Amino acid sequence: MRTIRGTVWILAFALLVALAAPQAYALCCKPDQVGQVADVNYGSSSIDWRVFAENTAVHLTVSTPCGIIERTYKKGEDPFFTIEELAPDNPDGSYTWQVRIEPVVSAEVKEALLASRITGNEEIVKSLCRKGLLPEGPFVQTGAFTVIKGAIVDPFEEENRGKLQVKLPANAAAASLGVVGEEGGLNKVTAKTVISGDLTVYNSLCVGFDCLTNESYGADTIRLKENNLRIHVDDTSTVSGFPNTDWRLEFNSQNSGGGSYFRVVDVSHSRNIMTLEANAPSNSLYVDDGGRVGMGTANPVVELHISNGDTPTVRLEQNTSSGFAAQTWDVAGNETSFFIRDATNGSTLPFRIRPGASSNSLVIDTTGNVGVGVLSSPQPLTVKSNGEGTDVLGVQDNNSTNNIFRVRQNSGGSGLFSVFDDVSTEVIRFTGQAGGRVAIGCNNGLVADIELNSGGGNCNTGTYSQANAGDTQFTISSSRTFKNNLEPIPAEGILDKIANVGVYHYDFIQGPSDRIGLMAEDFHTIFERGSEKMLNGHEVQVALWLAVQELTARVKELEAADTADSEAK
């Protein structure tokens, strides 16, 4: 993705911040001031900055013809840049740089600022500001240089103003304007002209040392023409309450290798308010007659319209100049998705929307409830089904696309909840049935972890129903048509086994207390069924059934013996 440089993005960033930032903060927090934070040393192939401003870290950004170079330096380390980093070409062209420091902020102030974020209490920041505890600038220093034939041009060589760059004909200027004679082939200005009244200039006006007597204006009304061009507005107001800030329109740097730009400068406060770099794309910034702003387009269709050939992006960068931790977010979109990028933490994409998503795919209601596929959510989370046989909710493991559990709309509109094992095999399902029943089972041909159909085969479905209050049933399908390999279990000796299974009064270590029951270890040892941790309620019932059968057999034996004794007598 290309990075677009220049004032267009500066303006966009400022606009978004102005719209999004809490006004209470803006009333108090100091701006991220631009000024001198370092001494700059230029060489023919490298630049280094000697940072003298107190800091905890320094960030260097260099905009090159090949893109953006960004670096961070620890406290005590000085930034540097070499054009060899752009090897093998070391391209000629204009470069701009920015050095930004992280100011020193005490641990107590950082803790207070963090508390203001967590609690949303803006008064904390106001109080810190009033006490002078927030960091004060300047925090940022900017500059520009030019590379010609693989070497950095000395930016401290300045053009001298006051020498004509072209030769004028003799006697070209009117004597009333103080231009007389010719010296060294160039006109010499010997006097200034003062006009103490209104001045009307018909046709066009040229100002500057390189204006010709026969200047061809074309459609220009006013022309500035010389090697250093500035328009300075000096407000001399002295009465209290009247504004007196001085302004300057600046056209290009006067330093060798400096930037080519148009700039608006707040002279009184030494701040470069706005800069438009030369060679910026057409329609970099366009305001139409409806107040709509276009960036990269002359036809904005909404209040802010950003157009670019590769992933239009808005960057929200919180630096450390106000004492808060640094964090950068990108809001962007392309043909694959609309997304938010966490540029500070590995450029992860925690939020995405794919093109073609349906309306109400995700809705946060006025109550704070979240709806997926539904506009109004009556619960904290409501997920709307897309129809019979479609999944409503699914959870997958963290290493693959294996299902863990799934909620689906079954045929007829009933609900189906499925649980899967570690290889995404459905092992148990709960299905709504007519008449308020719930069916518990598993997919055909599978052995359930909770064995509803021991040995596999067709899924034997158990049902739970509650027809009336207090009338609860749990039934398990047990037809011979569901089973094979039937082997009767003899009842002999079952009473002796049960006699060795103790019944205990106990409390769970983490759970209910004052319970009575069997121990799984004892049942497993005696009957060799289940496990040493879990009891199978159905097998316990079978054991009791066998015990009843053995007791019945013994009763019959006793009755037969009594009958024989009676007949013998």
Number of C-alpha atoms within 10 A of each C-alpha: 8 13 14 17 16 20 20 23 18 14 16 18 16 13 12 14 14 12 10 9 10 11 11 12 15 12 10 15 18 15 14 17 17 20 16 17 22 19 12 15 12 16 14 14 15 15 16 16 18 15 20 12 18 15 18 15 18 24 17 22 18 19 19 21 14 13 12 16 14 11 13 16 15 13 14 14 13 18 21 15 18 15 20 13 11 14 9 8 10 20 18 16 17 19 20 19 18 16 23 24 27 24 22 17 18 13 10 9 17 16 13 17 21 17 15 15 14 9 9 10 12 16 12 18 24 18 13 17 18 11 9 10 14 26 22 16 19 18 24 21 18 17 15 19 23 22 21 15 11 16 16 24 20 18 19 13 12 14 13 9 14 14 14 17 14 14 13 18 14 14 13 15 17 10 11 10 13 13 18 18 16 16 9 7 13 16 22 16 15 10 12 10 8 7 7 6 6 5 7 6 7 7 9 14 14 18 13 16 19 19 19 17 13 8 12 11 13 7 7 11 12 12 14 16 15 18 18 19 17 14 12 13 13 13 13 11 11 9 8 7 7 10 11 14 14 16 19 17 17 19 19 19 21 20 17 17 22 23 22 18 17 18 20 17 19 17 17 13 13 13 14 17 14 17 19 20 17 13 9 15 14 11 15 19 21 20 17 13 7 10 12 16 22 23 24 20 19 18 16 20 13 12 12 17 17 17 18 13 9 12 18 18 22 17 17 16 15 14 16 21 26 23 22 18 13 13 14 15 18 18 17 16 19 15 9 11 15 17 19 21 21 17 16 13 11 8 13 12 16 9 12 14 14 13 12 7 9 9 11 13 14 16 19 17 15 9 11 12 15 21 22 19 18 19 17 17 21 13 12 12 13 18 16 16 18 12 14 15 16 13 17 20 14 13 13 14 13 8 6 9 11 16 19 19 19 18 20 22 22 18 12 12 13 14 18 22 20 22 18 19 15 10 12 16 16 22 20 23 20 19 20 19 17 9 9 10 14 20 20 21 23 27 18 14 12 19 20 22 14 12 16 21 25 14 13 16 15 16 21 23 20 18 19 16 16 14 12 7 6 7 8 10 10 10 11 16 13 12 8 8 7 12 15 9 5 7 6 6 7 10 16 15 11 20 17 11 15 16 10 12 18 11 12 11 10 13 12 9 7 6 6 9 11 8 10 11 10 15 16 17 17 17 25 17 15 15 15 11 16 17 14 14 9 13 17 14 10 11 14 16 11 11 19 15 14 19 20 15 17 18 16 12 14 13 12 12 12 12 12 12 12 12 11 11 10 9 8 7 5
